[in-house]
Amino acid sequence: MTLSLMHIVCIALAAAAAYFGVKWAFRKDTEIENRRRKAVELSAKLTSMGFKSMAELFMDYAVGDYSGMFSKMAMVAEKLKGNDKDILADLSDVFDNLLKIKLATQEGRSLVKAELESVERMLAPPAPPAPVEAPAPVEPPVAP
């Protein structure tokens, strides 16, 4: 069996197409893996800050559990539509964690101190108005 030039060209083109197709597929796979790695990092950051429900949502995305991700999105939406006590409880944890982070550095402590002073000024009772001096009596003009 002899191969003609046309056969050799077809085999070479098929091999090149296969090579570039596989290379493209692996590049797309690497992009997806990188997005998922970033989702894991974001999930860890949100957990450390206290955003537990949002962190779980990103972790579900990272492992490919899309049905779990959508159910958690629905739970977050219901929580936002529900009573304020649930939201305030979650945000209280977030506030405590962020305050600890701020108080860990001198710059953060200065920022917190400035904010507290600003709030104290806002809450302070207004200063009484300064006394107004009565105008000096005007003497009526004397008739000539």
VEXGU-164641 format. One record per residue: x, y, z of N, C-alpha, C, CB in turn; residue in one letter; residue number from 0. Coordinates in Angstrom, 1 decimal, padded with zeros to 4 digits, always signed. Glycine has a CB too. Example, Ala and Ser with C-alpha at 12.3 -4.5 7.8 and 13.67 -1.06 7.14 Angstrom:
2
{atom {+013.2,-005.7,+007.8},{+012.3,-004.5,+007.8},{+013.2,-003.3,+007.8},{+011.3,-004.5,+009.0},A,0} {atom {+012.8,-002.2,+007.1},{+013.7,-001.1,+007.1},{+012.9,+000.0,+007.9},{+014.1,-000.6,+005.7},S,1} 
***
This chain:
144
{atom {+000.8,-001.2,+000.0},{+000.0,+000.0,+000.0},{+000.9,+001.2,+000.0},{-001.0,+000.0,+001.2},M,0} {atom {+000.7,+002.0,-000.9},{+001.5,+003.2,-001.1},{+000.6,+004.4,-000.7},{+002.1,+003.4,-002.5},T,1} {atom {+001.2,+005.4,-000.1},{+000.5,+006.6,+000.3},{+000.8,+007.7,-000.7},{+000.9,+007.1,+001.8},L,2} {atom {-000.2,+008.3,-001.2},{+000.0,+009.4,-002.1},{+000.2,+010.6,-001.3},{-001.3,+009.5,-003.0},S,3} {atom {+000.6,+011.6,-002.0},{+000.9,+012.9,-001.4},{-000.4,+013.5,-000.7},{+001.4,+013.9,-002.4},L,4} {atom {-001.5,+013.2,-001.3},{-002.8,+013.7,-000.7},{-003.1,+013.0,+000.6},{-004.0,+013.4,-001.7},M,5} {atom {-002.8,+011.7,+000.7},{-003.0,+011.0,+002.0},{-002.1,+011.6,+003.1},{-002.7,+009.5,+001.8},H,6} {atom {-000.8,+011.8,+002.7},{+000.1,+012.4,+003.7},{-000.3,+013.8,+004.2},{+001.6,+012.4,+003.1},I,7} {atom {-000.8,+014.6,+003.3},{-001.2,+015.9,+003.6},{-002.5,+015.8,+004.6},{-001.6,+016.8,+002.4},V,8} {atom {-003.4,+014.9,+004.2},{-004.6,+014.8,+005.1},{-004.2,+014.3,+006.5},{-005.6,+013.8,+004.4},C,9} {atom {-003.3,+013.3,+006.6},{-002.9,+012.8,+007.9},{-002.2,+013.9,+008.7},{-001.9,+011.6,+007.7},I,10} {atom {-001.4,+014.7,+008.0},{-000.7,+015.8,+008.7},{-001.7,+016.9,+009.2},{+000.4,+016.5,+007.8},A,11} {atom {-002.7,+017.2,+008.4},{-003.7,+018.2,+008.8},{-004.5,+017.7,+009.9},{-004.6,+018.5,+007.6},L,12} {atom {-004.9,+016.4,+009.9},{-005.6,+015.8,+011.0},{-004.8,+015.8,+012.3},{-006.0,+014.3,+010.6},A,13} {atom {-003.5,+015.5,+012.2},{-002.7,+015.5,+013.4},{-002.6,+016.9,+013.9},{-001.3,+015.0,+013.1},A,14} {atom {-002.4,+017.9,+013.1},{-002.3,+019.3,+013.5},{-003.6,+019.8,+014.1},{-001.9,+020.3,+012.3},A,15} {atom {-004.7,+019.4,+013.5},{-006.0,+019.8,+014.1},{-006.2,+019.2,+015.4},{-007.2,+019.4,+013.1},A,16} {atom {-005.9,+017.9,+015.6},{-006.0,+017.2,+016.9},{-005.1,+017.9,+017.9},{-005.6,+015.7,+016.7},A,17} {atom {-003.9,+018.2,+017.5},{-003.0,+018.9,+018.5},{-003.5,+020.2,+019.0},{-001.6,+019.1,+017.8},Y,18} {atom {-004.0,+021.1,+018.0},{-004.5,+022.4,+018.4},{-005.8,+022.3,+019.2},{-004.6,+023.3,+017.2},F,19} {atom {-006.6,+021.3,+018.8},{-007.9,+021.1,+019.5},{-007.7,+020.7,+021.0},{-008.7,+020.0,+018.8},G,20} {atom {-006.8,+019.8,+021.2},{-006.5,+019.3,+022.5},{-005.8,+020.5,+023.3},{-005.5,+018.1,+022.5},V,21} {atom {-004.9,+021.2,+022.7},{-004.3,+022.4,+023.3},{-005.3,+023.4,+023.8},{-003.2,+023.0,+022.4},K,22} {atom {-006.3,+023.7,+022.9},{-007.4,+024.6,+023.2},{-008.2,+024.1,+024.4},{-008.2,+024.9,+022.0},W,23} {atom {-008.6,+022.8,+024.3},{-009.4,+022.2,+025.4},{-008.7,+022.3,+026.7},{-009.7,+020.8,+025.1},A,24} {atom {-007.4,+022.0,+026.8},{-006.7,+022.1,+028.1},{-006.6,+023.5,+028.5},{-005.3,+021.5,+027.9},F,25} {atom {-006.4,+024.5,+027.6},{-006.4,+025.9,+028.0},{-007.7,+026.3,+028.7},{-006.1,+026.8,+026.8},R,26} {atom {-008.8,+025.9,+028.1},{-010.1,+026.2,+028.7},{-010.3,+025.5,+030.0},{-011.3,+025.8,+027.7},K,27} {atom {-009.8,+024.3,+030.2},{-009.8,+023.6,+031.4},{-009.0,+024.4,+032.5},{-009.3,+022.2,+031.3},D,28} {atom {-007.9,+024.9,+032.1},{-007.0,+025.6,+033.0},{-007.7,+026.9,+033.5},{-005.7,+026.0,+032.4},T,29} {atom {-008.4,+027.6,+032.6},{-009.2,+028.8,+032.9},{-010.3,+028.5,+034.0},{-009.8,+029.4,+031.7},E,30} {atom {-011.0,+027.4,+033.8},{-012.0,+027.0,+034.7},{-011.4,+026.6,+036.1},{-012.8,+025.8,+034.2},I,31} {atom {-010.3,+025.9,+036.0},{-009.6,+025.6,+037.3},{-009.1,+026.8,+038.1},{-008.4,+024.7,+037.1},E,32} {atom {-008.6,+027.8,+037.3},{-008.2,+029.1,+038.0},{-009.4,+029.8,+038.6},{-007.5,+029.9,+036.9},N,33} {atom {-010.5,+029.8,+037.9},{-011.7,+030.5,+038.4},{-012.1,+029.8,+039.7},{-012.9,+030.5,+037.4},R,34} {atom {-012.1,+028.5,+039.7},{-012.5,+027.7,+040.9},{-011.5,+027.9,+042.0},{-012.6,+026.2,+040.6},R,35} {atom {-010.2,+028.0,+041.7},{-009.2,+028.3,+042.8},{-009.5,+029.7,+043.4},{-007.8,+028.3,+042.2},R,36} {atom {-009.8,+030.7,+042.6},{-010.2,+032.0,+043.1},{-011.4,+031.9,+043.9},{-010.3,+033.0,+042.0},K,37} {atom {-012.4,+031.1,+043.6},{-013.6,+031.0,+044.3},{-013.3,+030.4,+045.7},{-014.7,+030.1,+043.6},A,38} {atom {-012.4,+029.4,+045.8},{-012.0,+028.8,+047.1},{-011.3,+029.9,+047.9},{-011.0,+027.6,+046.9},V,39} {atom {-010.4,+030.7,+047.3},{-009.8,+031.8,+048.1},{-010.8,+032.8,+048.6},{-008.7,+032.5,+047.2},E,40} {atom {-011.7,+033.2,+047.8},{-012.8,+034.1,+048.2},{-013.6,+033.5,+049.3},{-013.6,+034.5,+047.0},L,41} {atom {-013.9,+032.2,+049.2},{-014.7,+031.6,+050.2},{-014.0,+031.6,+051.5},{-015.0,+030.1,+049.8},S,42} {atom {-012.7,+031.3,+051.5},{-011.9,+031.4,+052.8},{-011.9,+032.8,+053.4},{-010.5,+030.9,+052.5},A,43} {atom {-011.8,+033.8,+052.5},{-011.7,+035.2,+052.9},{-013.1,+035.6,+053.5},{-011.4,+036.1,+051.8},K,44} {atom {-014.2,+035.2,+052.9},{-015.5,+035.5,+053.4},{-015.8,+034.8,+054.7},{-016.6,+035.2,+052.3},L,45} {atom {-015.3,+033.6,+054.8},{-015.5,+032.8,+056.1},{-014.8,+033.5,+057.2},{-015.0,+031.4,+055.9},T,46} {atom {-013.5,+034.0,+056.9},{-012.8,+034.7,+058.0},{-013.4,+036.0,+058.4},{-011.3,+034.9,+057.5},S,47} {atom {-014.2,+036.6,+057.5},{-014.8,+037.9,+057.8},{-016.2,+037.6,+058.5},{-015.0,+038.7,+056.6},M,48} {atom {-016.8,+036.4,+058.4},{-018.0,+036.1,+059.0},{-019.2,+036.0,+058.0},{-018.4,+037.2,+059.9},G,49} {atom {-018.9,+036.1,+056.7},{-020.0,+035.9,+055.7},{-020.1,+034.4,+055.4},{-019.7,+036.8,+054.4},F,50} {atom {-020.7,+033.7,+056.3},{-020.7,+032.2,+056.2},{-021.6,+031.8,+055.0},{-021.2,+031.6,+057.5},K,51} {atom {-022.8,+032.3,+054.9},{-023.7,+031.9,+053.8},{-023.1,+032.2,+052.5},{-025.1,+032.5,+054.0},S,52} {atom {-022.5,+033.3,+052.3},{-021.9,+033.7,+051.0},{-020.7,+032.8,+050.7},{-021.5,+035.1,+050.9},M,53} {atom {-019.9,+032.5,+051.8},{-018.7,+031.6,+051.6},{-019.2,+030.2,+051.1},{-018.0,+031.5,+052.9},A,54} {atom {-020.2,+029.7,+051.7},{-020.7,+028.4,+051.3},{-021.1,+028.4,+049.8},{-021.9,+027.9,+052.2},E,55} {atom {-021.7,+029.5,+049.4},{-022.2,+029.6,+048.0},{-021.0,+029.5,+047.1},{-022.9,+030.9,+047.8},L,56} {atom {-019.9,+030.2,+047.4},{-018.7,+030.2,+046.5},{-018.0,+028.8,+046.6},{-017.7,+031.3,+046.9},F,57} {atom {-018.0,+028.2,+047.7},{-017.4,+026.8,+047.8},{-018.2,+025.8,+047.0},{-017.4,+026.4,+049.3},M,58} {atom {-019.5,+025.9,+047.0},{-020.3,+025.1,+046.1},{-019.9,+025.3,+044.6},{-021.8,+025.3,+046.3},D,59} {atom {-019.7,+026.5,+044.2},{-019.3,+026.8,+042.9},{-017.9,+026.2,+042.6},{-019.3,+028.3,+042.6},Y,60} {atom {-017.0,+026.3,+043.5},{-015.7,+025.8,+043.3},{-015.6,+024.3,+043.1},{-014.8,+026.2,+044.5},A,61} {atom {-016.5,+023.6,+043.8},{-016.4,+022.1,+043.7},{-017.4,+021.6,+042.6},{-016.8,+021.4,+045.0},V,62} {atom {-018.1,+022.5,+041.9},{-019.0,+022.2,+040.8},{-020.4,+021.8,+041.3},{-018.4,+021.1,+040.1},G,63} {atom {-020.8,+022.0,+042.5},{-022.1,+021.7,+043.0},{-023.1,+022.8,+042.7},{-022.1,+021.4,+044.6},D,64} {atom {-023.5,+022.9,+041.4},{-024.3,+024.0,+041.0},{-025.7,+024.0,+041.6},{-024.4,+024.0,+039.5},Y,65} {atom {-026.3,+022.8,+041.8},{-027.6,+022.7,+042.5},{-027.5,+023.2,+043.9},{-028.2,+021.3,+042.4},S,66} {atom {-026.4,+022.9,+044.6},{-026.2,+023.4,+046.0},{-026.0,+024.9,+046.0},{-025.1,+022.7,+046.6},G,67} {atom {-025.3,+025.4,+045.0},{-025.1,+026.8,+044.9},{-026.4,+027.6,+044.7},{-024.1,+027.1,+043.7},M,68} {atom {-027.3,+027.0,+043.8},{-028.5,+027.7,+043.5},{-029.5,+027.6,+044.7},{-029.2,+027.1,+042.3},F,69} {atom {-029.4,+026.5,+045.5},{-030.3,+026.4,+046.7},{-029.8,+027.4,+047.7},{-030.3,+025.0,+047.2},S,70} {atom {-028.5,+027.6,+047.9},{-027.9,+028.5,+048.8},{-028.3,+030.0,+048.4},{-026.4,+028.4,+049.0},K,71} {atom {-028.3,+030.2,+047.1},{-028.6,+031.6,+046.6},{-030.1,+031.8,+047.0},{-028.5,+031.7,+045.1},M,72} {atom {-031.0,+030.8,+046.9},{-032.4,+031.0,+047.3},{-032.5,+031.2,+048.8},{-033.2,+029.8,+046.8},A,73} {atom {-031.7,+030.5,+049.6},{-031.7,+030.7,+051.0},{-031.3,+032.2,+051.4},{-030.8,+029.7,+051.7},M,74} {atom {-030.2,+032.7,+050.7},{-029.8,+034.0,+051.0},{-030.9,+035.0,+050.6},{-028.4,+034.3,+050.2},V,75} {atom {-031.5,+034.8,+049.5},{-032.6,+035.7,+049.0},{-033.7,+035.7,+050.0},{-033.1,+035.3,+047.6},A,76} {atom {-034.1,+034.5,+050.5},{-035.2,+034.4,+051.5},{-034.8,+035.1,+052.8},{-035.5,+032.9,+051.8},E,77} {atom {-033.5,+035.0,+053.2},{-033.0,+035.6,+054.4},{-033.1,+037.1,+054.2},{-031.6,+035.2,+054.7},K,78} {atom {-032.8,+037.6,+053.0},{-032.9,+039.1,+052.8},{-034.3,+039.6,+052.8},{-032.2,+039.4,+051.5},L,79} {atom {-035.2,+038.7,+052.3},{-036.6,+039.1,+052.3},{-037.3,+038.9,+053.6},{-037.4,+038.3,+051.2},K,80} {atom {-036.7,+038.0,+054.5},{-037.3,+037.7,+055.7},{-037.1,+038.8,+056.8},{-036.7,+036.4,+056.3},G,81} {atom {-037.1,+038.3,+058.0},{-037.0,+039.3,+059.1},{-035.6,+039.8,+059.3},{-037.5,+038.7,+060.5},N,82} {atom {-035.5,+041.0,+059.9},{-034.2,+041.6,+060.0},{-033.3,+041.0,+061.1},{-034.4,+043.1,+060.3},D,83} {atom {-033.9,+040.2,+062.0},{-033.1,+039.6,+063.0},{-032.1,+038.7,+062.5},{-034.0,+038.9,+064.0},K,84} {atom {-032.4,+037.9,+061.5},{-031.4,+037.0,+060.9},{-030.3,+037.7,+060.2},{-032.1,+036.1,+059.8},D,85} {atom {-030.6,+038.8,+059.5},{-029.6,+039.6,+058.8},{-028.7,+040.3,+059.8},{-030.2,+040.6,+057.8},I,86} {atom {-029.3,+040.9,+060.8},{-028.5,+041.6,+061.8},{-027.6,+040.6,+062.6},{-029.5,+042.3,+062.8},L,87} {atom {-028.1,+039.4,+062.9},{-027.2,+038.4,+063.6},{-026.0,+038.1,+062.7},{-028.0,+037.1,+063.9},A,88} {atom {-026.2,+037.9,+061.4},{-025.1,+037.6,+060.5},{-024.1,+038.8,+060.4},{-025.5,+037.2,+059.1},D,89} {atom {-024.7,+040.0,+060.3},{-023.9,+041.2,+060.2},{-023.2,+041.6,+061.5},{-024.8,+042.4,+059.7},L,90} {atom {-023.8,+041.2,+062.6},{-023.1,+041.4,+063.9},{-021.8,+040.6,+064.0},{-024.0,+041.0,+065.1},S,91} {atom {-021.8,+039.4,+063.5},{-020.6,+038.6,+063.4},{-019.6,+039.2,+062.5},{-020.9,+037.1,+063.0},D,92} {atom {-020.0,+039.7,+061.4},{-019.2,+040.3,+060.4},{-018.6,+041.6,+061.0},{-019.9,+040.7,+059.1},V,93} {atom {-019.4,+042.4,+061.7},{-018.9,+043.6,+062.3},{-017.8,+043.3,+063.3},{-020.1,+044.4,+062.9},F,94} {atom {-018.1,+042.3,+064.2},{-017.1,+041.9,+065.2},{-015.8,+041.5,+064.6},{-017.6,+040.8,+066.1},D,95} {atom {-015.8,+040.7,+063.5},{-014.6,+040.2,+062.9},{-013.9,+041.4,+062.2},{-014.9,+039.2,+061.9},N,96} {atom {-014.6,+042.2,+061.5},{-013.9,+043.4,+060.9},{-013.3,+044.3,+061.9},{-014.9,+044.1,+060.0},L,97} {atom {-014.0,+044.5,+063.0},{-013.5,+045.4,+064.1},{-012.2,+044.8,+064.6},{-014.5,+045.6,+065.2},L,98} {atom {-012.1,+043.5,+064.8},{-010.9,+042.9,+065.3},{-009.8,+043.1,+064.3},{-011.1,+041.4,+065.5},K,99} {atom {-010.1,+043.0,+063.0},{-009.1,+043.2,+062.0},{-008.6,+044.7,+062.0},{-009.6,+042.9,+060.6},I,100} {atom {-009.5,+045.6,+062.2},{-009.1,+047.0,+062.2},{-008.3,+047.3,+063.4},{-010.3,+047.9,+062.2},K,101} {atom {-008.7,+046.8,+064.6},{-008.0,+047.1,+065.8},{-006.6,+046.4,+065.9},{-008.8,+046.7,+067.0},L,102} {atom {-006.3,+045.6,+065.0},{-005.0,+044.9,+065.0},{-003.8,+045.8,+064.5},{-005.1,+043.6,+064.1},A,103} {atom {-004.1,+046.8,+063.8},{-003.1,+047.7,+063.3},{-003.3,+049.1,+063.9},{-003.1,+047.7,+061.8},T,104} {atom {-002.2,+049.9,+063.9},{-002.2,+051.3,+064.4},{-003.1,+052.1,+063.5},{-000.8,+051.8,+064.5},Q,105} {atom {-002.9,+051.9,+062.2},{-003.7,+052.7,+061.2},{-005.2,+052.4,+061.4},{-003.3,+052.3,+059.8},E,106} {atom {-005.6,+051.1,+061.7},{-006.9,+050.8,+061.9},{-007.5,+051.4,+063.2},{-007.1,+049.3,+061.9},G,107} {atom {-006.7,+051.4,+064.2},{-007.1,+052.0,+065.5},{-007.3,+053.4,+065.4},{-006.0,+051.7,+066.6},R,108} {atom {-006.4,+054.1,+064.6},{-006.6,+055.6,+064.3},{-007.9,+055.8,+063.6},{-005.4,+056.1,+063.6},S,109} {atom {-008.2,+055.0,+062.6},{-009.5,+055.1,+061.9},{-010.7,+054.9,+062.7},{-009.5,+054.1,+060.7},L,110} {atom {-010.6,+053.9,+063.6},{-011.8,+053.6,+064.5},{-011.9,+054.8,+065.5},{-011.6,+052.3,+065.3},V,111} {atom {-010.8,+055.3,+066.0},{-010.9,+056.4,+066.9},{-011.5,+057.7,+066.3},{-009.5,+056.8,+067.5},K,112} {atom {-011.1,+057.9,+065.0},{-011.6,+059.1,+064.3},{-013.1,+058.9,+064.1},{-010.9,+059.3,+063.0},A,113} {atom {-013.5,+057.7,+063.7},{-015.0,+057.5,+063.5},{-015.8,+057.6,+064.8},{-015.2,+056.0,+062.9},E,114} {atom {-015.2,+057.1,+065.9},{-015.9,+057.3,+067.2},{-016.0,+058.8,+067.6},{-015.2,+056.5,+068.3},L,115} {atom {-015.0,+059.5,+067.4},{-015.1,+060.9,+067.7},{-016.1,+061.6,+066.8},{-013.7,+061.6,+067.5},E,116} {atom {-016.2,+061.2,+065.5},{-017.2,+061.8,+064.6},{-018.6,+061.5,+065.1},{-017.0,+061.3,+063.2},S,117} {atom {-018.8,+060.2,+065.6},{-020.1,+059.9,+066.1},{-020.5,+060.6,+067.4},{-020.2,+058.3,+066.3},V,118} {atom {-019.5,+060.7,+068.2},{-019.7,+061.5,+069.5},{-020.1,+062.9,+069.2},{-018.4,+061.4,+070.4},E,119} {atom {-019.4,+063.5,+068.2},{-019.8,+064.9,+067.9},{-021.2,+065.0,+067.3},{-018.8,+065.5,+066.8},R,120} {atom {-021.6,+064.0,+066.6},{-022.9,+063.9,+066.0},{-024.0,+063.7,+067.1},{-023.1,+062.8,+065.0},M,121} {atom {-023.7,+062.9,+068.1},{-024.6,+062.6,+069.2},{-024.6,+063.7,+070.3},{-024.4,+061.3,+069.7},L,122} {atom {-023.6,+064.5,+070.4},{-023.5,+065.5,+071.4},{-024.7,+066.5,+071.3},{-022.2,+066.3,+071.4},A,123} {atom {-025.2,+067.0,+072.4},{-026.3,+067.9,+072.3},{-025.8,+069.2,+071.7},{-026.9,+068.2,+073.8},P,124} {atom {-026.6,+069.9,+071.0},{-026.1,+071.1,+070.4},{-025.8,+072.2,+071.4},{-027.2,+071.7,+069.4},P,125} {atom {-024.8,+072.9,+071.1},{-024.3,+074.0,+072.1},{-025.4,+075.1,+072.1},{-022.9,+074.6,+071.6},A,126} {atom {-025.6,+075.6,+073.3},{-026.6,+076.7,+073.4},{-026.1,+077.9,+072.5},{-026.8,+077.2,+074.9},P,127} {atom {-027.1,+078.6,+072.0},{-026.7,+079.7,+071.2},{-026.0,+080.8,+072.0},{-028.0,+080.3,+070.5},P,128} {atom {-025.0,+081.4,+071.3},{-024.3,+082.4,+072.0},{-025.2,+083.6,+072.3},{-023.1,+082.9,+071.1},A,129} {atom {-025.0,+084.2,+073.5},{-025.9,+085.3,+073.8},{-025.7,+086.5,+072.8},{-025.6,+085.8,+075.3},P,130} {atom {-026.7,+087.1,+072.5},{-026.7,+088.2,+071.5},{-026.8,+089.5,+072.3},{-027.9,+088.1,+070.5},V,131} {atom {-025.8,+090.3,+072.0},{-025.8,+091.6,+072.8},{-026.9,+092.5,+072.2},{-024.4,+092.3,+072.6},E,132} {atom {-027.6,+093.1,+073.2},{-028.7,+094.0,+072.7},{-028.1,+095.2,+072.1},{-029.5,+094.4,+074.0},A,133} {atom {-028.7,+095.7,+071.1},{-028.1,+096.9,+070.4},{-028.2,+098.1,+071.3},{-028.9,+097.2,+069.0},P,134} {atom {-027.2,+098.9,+071.2},{-027.2,+100.1,+072.0},{-028.4,+101.0,+071.7},{-025.9,+101.0,+071.8},A,135} {atom {-029.0,+101.6,+072.8},{-030.2,+102.4,+072.5},{-029.9,+103.6,+071.6},{-030.8,+102.9,+073.8},P,136} {atom {-030.8,+103.8,+070.7},{-030.6,+105.0,+069.8},{-031.3,+106.2,+070.4},{-031.1,+104.6,+068.3},V,137} {atom {-030.5,+107.3,+070.5},{-031.1,+108.5,+071.0},{-031.9,+109.2,+069.9},{-030.0,+109.5,+071.6},E,138} {atom {-033.1,+109.7,+070.3},{-033.8,+110.4,+069.2},{-033.1,+111.7,+068.8},{-035.3,+110.7,+069.7},P,139} {atom {-033.3,+112.1,+067.6},{-032.6,+113.3,+067.2},{-033.2,+114.5,+068.0},{-032.7,+113.5,+065.6},P,140} {atom {-032.4,+115.5,+068.3},{-032.8,+116.7,+069.0},{-033.3,+117.7,+067.9},{-031.7,+117.3,+069.9},V,141} {atom {-034.5,+118.3,+068.2},{-035.0,+119.3,+067.3},{-034.3,+120.6,+067.5},{-036.5,+119.4,+067.4},A,142} {atom {-033.9,+121.4,+066.5},{-033.3,+122.7,+066.7},{-034.2,+123.8,+067.0},{-032.6,+123.1,+065.5},P,143} 
***
